[in-house]
Amino acid sequence: MVKYLPIMLDLQDQRVVVIGGGAVAERKVGALVEAGAAVVLVSPSLTEALAALAEAGRLNWISRRYAPGDIRGAFLVYAASNEAAVNEAVAQEARSLGLPVNVASRSEAGSFITPGVLRRGRLTVAVSTSGAGPSAAARITEQLAEILGEEYEPYLDWLHDLRTEIKRRELPPELRRRLLRRVGNLDVLNEMRQGTFIEWSADDIDNWITRNLEV
């Protein structure tokens, strides 16, 4: 069994080439566009959703079949054509160029696979079965969605703002570490879950920091 390394990539404005314009390519492209990638899509035809993205300027559509050289200069490559032979050709070219490639028709032919993803604002949870079955990964992701509720989005925004304010202040390292540890002990997540949380103002944050510096 292949031991994959989980990793989060910053794809903002990175050139990502997708070969194919069907349902599989649509799923790949949706996540890539959401991540801010500069998507180049090579396919003679597109699904309605992909055509809408192209029309809106959210991706660059090259309206023809894949040709050698199409993936040069890419940060990532997705071989998502409906034709296995085309995907194999794309994978072979990617390997020759040293480019990471995902192969939809045969995952072991590529160098990376895409997990199921659950997003709650700043929280991203990736689920992979190492190629055993996308449907199983989807079911596990759905189960996690029930555990990790919508309250995690405002909670992590609140946590980020408080930690940012602590780090912004000119404090001795030990005091800063003590404050950051105490932030983690606050029961804000449960308050948000129960609907009893009252939003902290800038004064509330300042008062909390001051009180905890004195203890």
C-alpha positions in Angstrom: 0.0 0.0 0.0 1.3 3.5 -0.9 1.9 5.7 2.1 0.7 9.2 1.0 1.9 12.3 2.7 -1.0 14.7 3.6 -0.1 18.2 2.6 -2.0 21.6 2.2 -0.9 23.5 -0.9 -1.3 27.3 -1.5 -2.6 27.3 -5.1 -3.4 31.0 -5.3 -2.6 32.1 -8.9 -0.7 28.9 -9.5 -1.1 27.4 -13.0 -2.9 24.1 -12.8 -3.7 22.2 -16.0 -6.7 19.9 -16.2 -7.1 17.6 -19.2 -10.8 16.7 -19.7 -14.1 18.4 -19.6 -16.6 15.9 -18.2 -18.1 15.2 -14.8 -14.8 14.1 -13.2 -13.0 17.2 -14.4 -15.9 19.3 -13.1 -15.3 18.0 -9.6 -11.6 18.6 -9.8 -12.0 22.1 -11.2 -14.5 23.2 -8.6 -12.1 22.6 -5.8 -9.2 24.2 -7.7 -11.2 27.4 -8.5 -12.2 27.6 -4.9 -8.6 27.5 -3.9 -7.7 30.4 -6.3 -5.7 28.4 -8.8 -5.2 29.7 -12.4 -6.9 26.8 -14.1 -6.2 25.9 -17.7 -8.7 23.3 -19.0 -7.9 21.4 -22.2 -10.9 19.6 -23.7 -13.0 19.7 -27.0 -16.2 20.0 -24.9 -17.3 21.0 -21.4 -20.1 20.2 -19.0 -22.6 23.1 -18.4 -21.0 24.0 -15.1 -17.5 24.1 -16.6 -18.8 26.1 -19.6 -20.3 28.6 -17.1 -16.9 28.9 -15.3 -15.1 29.5 -18.6 -17.7 32.1 -19.6 -17.3 33.9 -16.3 -13.5 34.0 -16.8 -12.9 31.7 -13.8 -10.7 29.4 -16.0 -8.9 29.4 -19.3 -10.5 26.9 -21.7 -8.4 25.5 -24.6 -11.1 24.0 -26.9 -9.4 20.9 -28.4 -8.0 17.5 -27.5 -4.9 17.2 -25.4 -1.6 17.5 -27.2 2.0 16.9 -25.9 3.3 20.2 -24.4 0.0 21.3 -22.9 1.1 20.7 -19.4 4.5 22.5 -19.6 4.9 25.1 -16.9 2.1 23.7 -14.7 2.3 23.6 -10.9 -0.1 20.6 -10.8 -1.6 18.4 -13.5 -4.9 16.6 -13.5 -5.5 13.8 -16.1 -9.3 13.8 -15.9 -10.3 12.8 -19.4 -13.0 10.2 -20.1 -10.4 8.3 -22.2 -8.0 6.2 -20.2 -5.4 6.3 -23.0 -5.3 10.1 -22.9 -4.9 10.1 -19.1 -2.0 7.6 -19.4 -0.3 9.9 -22.0 -0.7 12.9 -19.8 0.7 11.0 -16.8 3.7 9.8 -18.9 4.4 13.4 -20.0 4.0 14.7 -16.4 6.5 12.1 -15.1 9.0 13.0 -17.8 8.7 16.7 -16.8 8.8 16.0 -13.1 5.4 17.4 -12.6 2.9 16.2 -9.9 0.0 14.5 -11.6 -3.4 13.1 -10.5 -4.9 10.4 -12.8 -8.6 10.0 -12.5 -9.0 6.7 -14.3 -6.1 4.9 -12.5 -4.9 6.5 -9.3 -1.7 4.4 -9.1 -0.6 5.9 -12.4 -0.3 9.4 -10.8 1.9 10.8 -8.1 -0.9 12.2 -5.9 -4.5 11.6 -5.1 -7.2 14.1 -4.0 -9.0 13.5 -0.6 -12.5 14.1 0.5 -12.6 17.6 2.0 -14.7 19.2 4.7 -14.4 22.9 5.2 -15.5 25.0 8.1 -14.0 28.5 7.3 -10.4 28.3 8.4 -10.8 24.6 9.3 -10.0 22.1 6.5 -10.3 18.4 7.1 -9.0 16.0 4.4 -10.1 12.3 4.3 -8.3 9.7 2.2 -8.7 5.9 1.9 -5.4 5.7 0.0 -7.3 4.8 -3.2 -9.5 2.1 -1.6 -12.7 3.9 -2.5 -13.9 7.5 -3.1 -17.4 6.6 -1.9 -16.0 5.4 1.4 -14.1 8.6 1.8 -17.2 10.6 1.0 -19.2 8.7 3.7 -16.5 9.3 6.3 -16.4 13.0 5.4 -20.2 13.2 5.9 -19.9 11.6 9.3 -17.2 14.1 10.3 -19.5 17.0 9.1 -22.0 15.9 11.8 -19.3 16.1 14.5 -17.5 19.2 13.3 -20.5 21.6 13.1 -20.9 25.1 11.6 -19.8 26.6 14.9 -16.2 25.9 14.1 -16.1 28.6 11.5 -16.9 31.6 13.8 -14.9 29.9 16.6 -11.7 29.7 14.6 -12.2 33.3 13.4 -12.5 34.4 17.0 -9.5 32.4 18.0 -7.4 33.8 15.1 -8.3 37.4 16.0 -7.4 36.9 19.7 -4.2 35.1 19.0 -3.2 37.8 16.4 -3.8 40.6 19.0 -1.7 38.8 21.6 1.2 38.3 19.1 0.9 41.9 18.0 1.7 43.2 21.4 5.3 43.7 22.6 5.4 41.2 25.4 8.1 39.1 26.9 8.1 35.6 25.2 7.1 33.8 28.4 4.1 36.1 29.0 3.0 35.7 25.3 3.2 31.9 25.6 1.2 32.0 28.8 -1.6 34.0 27.2 -1.7 31.7 24.2 -2.0 28.7 26.4 -4.9 30.3 28.3 -6.7 31.1 25.1 -6.9 27.3 24.5 -8.6 26.8 27.8 -11.5 29.2 27.1 -14.8 27.4 26.6 -15.9 29.6 23.7 -16.5 26.7 21.3 -19.2 25.2 23.5 -20.7 28.6 24.1 -21.0 29.0 20.3 -22.4 25.5 20.0 -25.1 26.2 22.6 -25.9 29.7 21.3 -24.8 31.5 24.5 -21.7 33.2 23.2 -21.5 37.0 23.2 -19.2 38.5 20.7 -16.0 40.0 22.2 -15.4 43.7 21.4 -11.9 45.2 21.1 -12.3 46.4 24.7 -13.2 42.8 25.8 -10.1 41.5 24.2 -8.0 44.2 25.8 -9.5 43.6 29.2 -9.0 39.8 29.0 -5.3 40.3 28.0 -4.7 42.8 30.8 -6.4 40.5 33.5 -4.4 37.5 32.4 -1.1 39.4 32.4 -1.6 40.3 36.0 -2.2 36.7 37.2 
